[in-house]
Amino acid sequence: MCGVAGVFQTDGRNFEQTDLLKMMTDCLVHRGPDESGLHIDGPIGLGFQRLSVIDVPHGHQPMTDEDSGVALVFNGEIYNYRELRARLEGLGHRFRTTSDTESILRGYLQWGERIVDELVGMFAFAIHDPRSGTLTLARDRLGIKPLYWAQVGSQFLFGSEMKSIFAHPDFRRVPSLDGISSYLSFRQPVWGVSYFDGIEKVLPGHVLTVRAGELKVRQYWSLPVPDIDGTTSEADWLDRADHLLEQSIRRCMVSEVPLGAYLSGGLDSSLIVAMMARMSDRPIKTFSVGYGDGAYDEGRFAEAVAREVGAEHQHLVVGHEDYRKGLVPLIRHRDAPLSIPQEIAVLELSKLMKHDVTVALSGDGADELFGGYGRVMRSPLDWKKISALRKILPADAVDRIVSGRGPSQTSVLANLDVRSHLEHFYRVYNWVPFEEKNQLFTAESRAVLNGDRATRNPFEASFGRTRRGNPYDSVLHAFQHLHIGAILDKVDTIGMAASLEGRVPFVDAELIETFVRMPVKYKMRWNSRWSQFRSVSTPAFAASESLDTTKTLLRKLAERYLPRELTQRKKMGFPTPLDDWMRAGMLDEAKGILLDPVATRRGIFDPCRMEKFLSNPQNLDHDFYGKKVWMYMNVELWLQNVVDA
């Protein structure tokens, strides 16, 4: 795992700003503290910070082919690099190292940018080819590794993190209202939306080619639209899951440096650790973190799994004061608001882990593929009820029912005004609902946002691709396509902040291409016929808590490796006690931040409505009110500490 940065002169002039390139590279030292390198040749400047994992003595970058002058910087791991090397050697290529990096370089010399089709792994790379005068950027299929770019005058800039672009003296940090609005609802700037005007992402599964006066973007992979396979038996699906997940874990365990795992004690990380233990000839090192409160700390479950599989386990407790002190420094490091409250605790854990391991596997990505997040995944049940009721109720009756209830996440009757599955999805899948958020924005902000077009467009495209299928598959597709971006960004950024490489076996293209076709009935299952009958009159949020079992097939797979009592408990999802902390003083702190003249002068949020929101705490389950306040506070702290800086 590493950090890459670079500058390409699109006007054809030679790049001569070595100091600029060094600044862009040095600010990524946390991503690769083991060594650094620069390459300047004609119009290109490439910078690299290395975290040594494969071919530690020889895998130096930037890597250049002496005959052609083609130069490469690469962040990630290519799991099939040995197979690629063998193929390329058979085609006459001679290798100087045993690194996965050189397999990309030689593969590019053989196949050009089509090398991306041959790669299995996680990657973000840049290749300069002086023969064609092009710079090629590429990102892995699911977007596990990040890559940002910007155009400043005649210079095309890129980097693993936005801070590399900030290093350019002529780049102006202008916050994107679209990015802020997208973040408030979905924890991230969704798909192509950005936190800053002028900073773009290389999107997952895309290749970007730059030459003088020209920029081309090509999508080489996209998440398959579910083409459900209804003929394969559950037993066969189970065997496929066992085989493909084992294959992915074996790939992720390839390392020449110490390796371990995040172990929350939940189903996904527990299964990963149990399978790792079967593949290893020594005890796996595992790590967990919590807040020391039984309702917000899964440490006892993680320790039980570790004992069961013979892992060497460490558990870390993070307190409120530790959390409070860590918030602003992590926002500064991230260049962005935090996507989820537990990031501060996970960073502290990652720092602890770095003392013992350099590579760590995690269970992230299983919920999106196998049907976790039950309250949202089960929401098509309510949409079907709404759709049926709208067909039989007169319009004036619908209006009377809705006006007496107001928008709600949990009530079918309160959502009778919803006219499409996507609009219902927005009601149940958000951190700050569209309607509530729009009331807090100023009129000027709402005019710029134009109905949240930039945020809604990716979801409309996703639901449009699956409109002919089962509404459950539409939700799963949107989670796998869009929601997962926030998850992967968290894994990369937090791990790399501690110089720790995170790997995600569930985010494997072959595994995903297979299991998007598995019927929903194997992902979520009613506990009994009586439970299914009761679900007709039970809102989906409550039904998913008591009447069904999520990730059914994955739980059955886990039973092959772990006792049933460790595989069948309800998901906690590493909650953070934000409501408790709000009552303990965080709400007053939020008021001081969000109602300060510095904040109100920005004109983003209406100060009177914000004060009313902060002065009238909402009585919501699952710390939802605390999460909303936390996110608004994140936005202003980011504006003060990153944008204003």
N, C-alpha and C positions, 0 to 999 in steps of 0.2 A: 504494500500500500504506500502511496507516495503522493506528492504534490507536483503539478505541472503548471507552467505559465509560459506565455510567449507574446511576441509582437511580430506582426507581418506588415511590411510596407507595401500597401496596395498600389502605390504610385510607381513602383519599380526601383525606387532609390535604395541604396544600401542602408541597412539598419546599423546605427553607430552608437546608440544610447546604452552602453553597457551598464551604467549606474542604474538606469530605469529598470532594465531586465533583472538586475541583482536585487533591487528593492521588491519587485513583483515576486521574485522567487524566495527571498529571505522571509517574507511574511507567512510562508507556508512551512516553515521549519518544523512545526509541530506534526505535520503530516509525514515528514521524513527526516528525522534527526540524525540518521546514520551517515549521510554524505550528501553533497550537492554538486551540481554541474551546470555549466552554461555552454551554449553552442551558438555562434554567430557566423552567418554565411550569406553574403549578399543581402537580400531584403528581410531575412528571417533572424530572429533571436529566440532561442528556446531555453527555458530554465527548468531545473528539476531538483526536487528534494526527495531523498530516498529513505524508505523504511525497508531494510534488507530482509527478505523472506525466502526467495528462491535464488540459487546460485549466488550466495552471499559474497564470495570473493570477486566475481567477475561481471555481475549484471549491472555495470555502470551505465548511467544515462546522463545526457542525451546519447543515444546510440546511432552511429553513422555507418553507412555502407561506403567503403573507401572508393569503390569503382564508380558508383553512380552519384555519390554525394547525398543520397536520400538520408534524412535524419528524422529520428523518432523520439518523442517523450510519451510515456505511458504510465497510467495509474490503474492498478487493479491486479487481478490474477487470472491467468489463462489456464484452465484446468486440463485442457487437452493438448497442452503444448508439446508433450513428448510425441503424441501421435502426429501432430503437425510437423514436427521436426523430421520424423521418419519419412513422411510423404515428401517433404521438400528435399531431403537428402536424396531420395529416389529420383527426383527431378533434376538433380545435379547441383543443388545449393550446398555450399560449404559453411559450416557454423564455427564461430570463434568462441562461443560460450555455451553453457547449458541452461541459460535463463529463458523464461517464458517471453521476455521482451524480444529476443532475437527471432522467435518464431513469428511474431507480428511483422518485424522488419523484412525477413526473408519472404514471408507470405505476401506482403505488399509488392515486393519486387516480382513475384510470380503472378499474382492475380489483381494487382492494383487495389482500388478501394473495395473490391469484392472480397477482400480478406475477411471483412466483418461476417460474412456468411459462414465462414469456417470456424469461427472462434466460439468456444464454450467457456463461459466464465463471466467475470465482471470487469468492465474496462471503460476507460475514457482516454483517448490518445489523440495526439497531433502528429502528422507526418508532413514534412516539407520535401517536395520533390523538385529540385532545381531543373530537371529535364523538361518538365511541363510548366514550371513556374507556379505551382499550386501548393496550397496548404489544405490538408484534409483533416477534419476533426470528426471523431466518431464516438458514439456512446453505446453501451451494451443494451440488450433488448428490453430489459425491464427498468433500466435507469438506476442501477445499484450505485454506480460511481457518477459523481457530478461533473459537469463541465459548463462554464459560463463564458460568454463572449460579449464584446462591445466594439463599436466603431468610433474612434476618436480622430477626427480629421482623416488623414490618409493612413492611419494606423489601425490595424485590426488586432484587438487584444483578446487574450483568452486566459483562463486559469481555473484551477480546481475549486477555488473559492472566490467570492466576489471581492474580497480584500485585495487580491492581486490587481484587479481593475481599478480599485480605489487608489492604488499606488501611483497611477498616472496623474501628473499634475494638472492636466486639462480635463479630467473627468469630473463632472459636477454631479454630486449626490442629490438627485431629485426623487423624493419618494413617490411611488405609484399609488394613487388612490385605488386603482383596480387591485393591486397587490394587497393593500390593507383590508379592503372589503372581502376579498377572497379568503384571506387569513382568518378574519373574524368568524366566518361561517364554516370554513373547512380546514383550519389549522395550517394552511399553506397557500401560496399562490398557485392555483390549480393549472396543471399542464403548461401552456406557454405564457401564463401570466407571471409577472416578475415583481419583486419588491421595489425595483428602481427603474425609472424611465431610462432607457438606453442600455440596460443589461438584459441580455437574452440567455436562454438555456439551449444547449444542444439537447433536443428532446430524446427520450428513450427510443432505441431502435432507429435512430437517424444518423445520416452522414451529411456533413456540411463541407462543401468544397469552395475555396476562395482563390481567386486569381485577380489580376489587375482589373478593376472595374466590374467584377462579376462575383456573385455569390449564389451558389446552388445548394438546395436542400433535397435530400432523397431519403424516403423512409424505406428501410430494408426489412423491417419486421414489424408486425402489429399483433396485438393480442387477438387470438382467434375469436370470432363470434361463435357462441356456443352452438354446436351442432350435436345435439344430445344423442348419445349412444344408449338406446333403451334395450339392447339385446344382451349386453354383458351382465353377468350375474354379480351380486354383491361380493361373493367369494372371490371372483376373478378381479374385481376392482380392488379388493383388499390385498391380493397378491401383487397387483401392479403397484399399488402404493408402497408396499414393503420393498419391492425391487427398486423402484425409481428413487425413493427417498434414501435408501441405502447407497445407491449409486451417487446421489448428490452429496451425501455426507462424506463418502470416501473422497470425492473430488475436493471438498472443502477442507479435508484433513491433510492435504498435501502441503507440507511446510518443512523448512529446514531450521525453524526456530521454535521455541516452546509454544504450545497450543493449549487452549482451554475452552470454557464455555460459560456464557451467561445462563444462570439457572434460576428462574423466578419461582419455580415450584408449580407453575401452571402446566397444562397438558403439553403445549407445543415444545417448550424448552426441555421439559422432562423426557419427552420421547426422543428428542435429539440427543440428549446426554446418555440415555439408556442405549441407544443404537451406537453411539460413539464408544461406549464402554465395551461393547461386544467386539468392536473392531480394533481395539487398542491392547497392546501387551503391557501397559502400565496404567495406574490409576489416572483417570481424567481429573484435571483441576477445574473446579466449578466455583461460581461466585454468585451471591445474591445480595440484595439491598432492600431495606424497608425503613419505616418511620418509627418502629418500636411500639406501635399500637396494633393490637391484634386484628382490628378491623381494616388496617391499612398496612399490614406487614405479613407477607407470605413466607417469611423465613423458615418457619417450622415445617412447611411443606417442602421447601427446597432441601432442607436438611434431611428429611425423610427419604426423598428421592436419592440424594447423595449416598446415604447409608445403604439403600437398596442396591445401588450399582457399584458401590465401592469407590466412590469419587472422593478426592481430597477437597473439602468444601470450606469456604470462608463466607461469613455473613456480615454485612456492614449496616449499621444503623445511622441514619441521617436525621438530625433534629431540625426543629423549626428555625432556630437561629442559623444553623449551617445553611439551610435553604435560603433564608433571607439574604445572607451574605453572598451567596453564589449567583443570585439572579442577574444583577447588572453585569458582572464580569462575563457570564456566559452569553448574554445578549450581545455584548461587544465582540466576543470571540466569534459568535455565529454570524455576525453582520445582519442579523434578522431577529424578529421576535421568536421566542421559543415556541415550538409546535405543540408541545404536550408537557404538563407540569412535572412529570417525573424525570425530565432530562437532567435537572440539577443533581438528583440522586444518582442517576445512571452515570453521570460524569465522575462523581466521587468514587463510584464503584470501579469505573474503568481505570482511574488513576491507581487504585489499589491493585487491580488485576495486572497492570503493567509491570509491577515488581516481579511477577512470576511468569507471565506469558506475553507474547507479542501478537498472537492471532487468537481470536475468540469467535466461536460459532454461537448463533442466537436462533431463537424460534420465531422470529418475526416473519410475517408473510403467510402463515398458516391460516389465520382467520379469513383473509381475503379469498383464499382458494377453496377452503374446505367448509366455509359457512359458520364462522364465529360471529361476534357482535350480534347476538341473537335478536336484540330488540329492533335493530334496523333490518337485519336479514329476514326477519319474520313479518316485516311491515306489509308485504304484498297481501297478506291475509286481510288486513284492514282495508287496503285499497279495493279488494274484491267486494267487501261488504259495502263500501262507499259507492262503488260503481253500480251495484245492484240496487241500493236504496235510491240513488238518483234517478233510476229508470222508473220507479214506481211512485215517488213522492212529487207532488206539485212544486213548482219553483217557489211559490210564496211560502210553502211549508218549510222548504230548505232554508230560506232566508230567515224565517222566524227562529228556527232551531239554532242556526249558527250565531245569530245576533245575540242570543241569550247565553252563549258559552264562550265565544272568543277563540282565537287560535290555540290549539293544544297539540302536544305530541302524542297523547295517549287516548283521546276520546274519538271514536268513530263519528259521533254526532257533531262534534265541534269542527270536524274537518269535511263536512258534507259539501262545503263550497268549493272543494278541490275538484278540478275538472279533468286532470290527467294523472297518470301514474307518476310522472316526473315531478309534478307539483306536490304530490303527496310525499314523495321521497324527500323533497326539500324540507317538508315540515318535520320529518322524523330524523333526518340525517343532517345535523348541524350542531355547532357549538353556540352560535348566536343566530337565531332565526332571521330570515331576510326582513320580515316586517318590523321586528323590534330594532334591528340594526339600522334600518333606513330612518326610523324615527329619531335616532340619536345623531345621525349625520346632519350637517347643515344643508340648507337648500342648495348652496353652491356645490357642495360635495355630491349631492344626489344628481345634480345636473351633469357633472363630469362622469359619474358612474353610469348614467343612461340605463337605469334598470338592471344594473349588474350584468350587462351583456357579456363582458369579457369572462366573467366567472361562470355564467350559465351556459355559454356556448359549448365548452367541452362536455358537459353533462348531456346537453341536447344531442350532441353527436353520438355519445356513447349509447344513450337510450334509443336513438334513431337506428343504430345498427342492430339492436336486439328487439325491435318493436314487434316482430312477428312471433317471438318466442314466449316462454313462460316468464311472467313478471319477476319471479324469484331469480331467474337467470339474468334479467336486466340489472337487478341490484348487485348480484355477485360480479357481473361484468364491470359495472361502474367502480366497485371497490377494488377489483384487480387492476383496472386500467388507471384510475385516478387517485383514489384514496391512498393507495400504497406508496405514492410519491412522498407523502409526509413521513411514513414509516421508514422508508429507505434513507431519506435525508437525515433523519434522526440517528439511524444506525451508523451512517458514514461520519457525520459531523461530530457526534459525541465520542465515538471511538477514536477518531483521528485527533481530537483535542487532547487525548491522552497518549498519542502515538501508538494506538492499538488498532489492529486491523480486524474489522468485523466481517464475518461471512454469514450468509443467509441461505441455508440449504433448501428452504421451502420456496425461495425465489429462483427457481431453476426452470429455464425455458421448456425443457423436455417434460418435466413434471407438470408444468402449467398447461402446455399444449394437450396433454393427456387428460387432466382432471377438470378442465373447463367443460369437457363433454360428459362428465358423470352426472346422472340425474340428481336433482335436488333431494329426492327422497333418501339418498344415501348420505347427504350432508346434514340435513335436519330431519328429525323424526319425532312424531308424537309419541308420548310415553305409553299411550294405550288408546283403544278406540274411544273409551269414555273421555279421555283428554282431548281427543280430536273433536268430539261432539261438544264439549264445554268451550272449545276455542271459538265456536260460532258466536257466543255471547261474551267472550273475554277479549279485551283490547290486546293487540299484538305485544305491546310492552309487557303486560302482565303474563300473557300466555307463554312468552319465551322464558320467563323466569320460573314457571311452575308446571307447564304442560308439555314441554318438548325437551329434546336433548340436541344441543348443537354439536357440530363436528362429529357426527355419529360414526362415520367410517374411521376417522382418525383415532377416536377413542377405542374402537375395536382393534386397530393396529397397535395402539399403545399397550393393550392387554396382552399382546404377545411378548412384551418386554418388561412390564411393570405390574404390580398387584392392582386389582380393580379399584381399591380404595384411593389409589393415587391417580387414577385416570378418569374417574366419573364425577368429581366434584365440580361445582359451578365455577365459571371463570370470574376472577377478581379484576384482572387487567391492570394491576399495579396502581390502584387509586391513590391520590394525594389528598390529605385531609384539609382541603381548601376552605370549606365552610367553617370548620373549627378554627382555622388560622384567621379567617376573616373576623370572627367574633373575638379573637385574641389580639386584634390590633391591625391586621393586614388591611381591613376595610378602611380604617382611618388613614393608613398609609396610601391606599389607592386614591382616596379623596384628595389628599395633599398633592398627589402627582397629577391627577386628571383635571382638577379644578384650579390648578396653579395658572397665573396669568400667561406663563410661557406656553402652556398647553392650549388655553382658550384662544390666544391670539393666532394660532395656526388656522383657525377657521374650518377644521376638519369635522369636529363634533360640536353640537349645540350645547353650550355650557349649562343652560337652565335644565334642559332635558337630561343631561348627564348627571347633574346634581340630584335630580328627582330619582333617577335610576339607582344611584349609589345610596340614597337616603331611605329607600324602600326595599330592603332585601326580600327576594322572592323565596317562597317556601317550596323548593324543588328537591327531588331525590338525587342521589348520586353526585352531590357537590356541584350540580349544574349552575347554580347561581355563582358560587365561588369561581367556577371556570370562566364564566362570562366576565366577571370583574377582573380576574387574572389576565385575560386576553387583552382587554382594553388597557390595562396597566402596562402590559408588555409592549403595546404599540407606542405609547408615549415614551416609555423608557428607551425604546429603540430609536425613536425620533431624536431624543435628547443625546443619546450616547453614541449613535452611529451616524445618523443623517446630519445632525448639527455639527458633529465633530469634524 
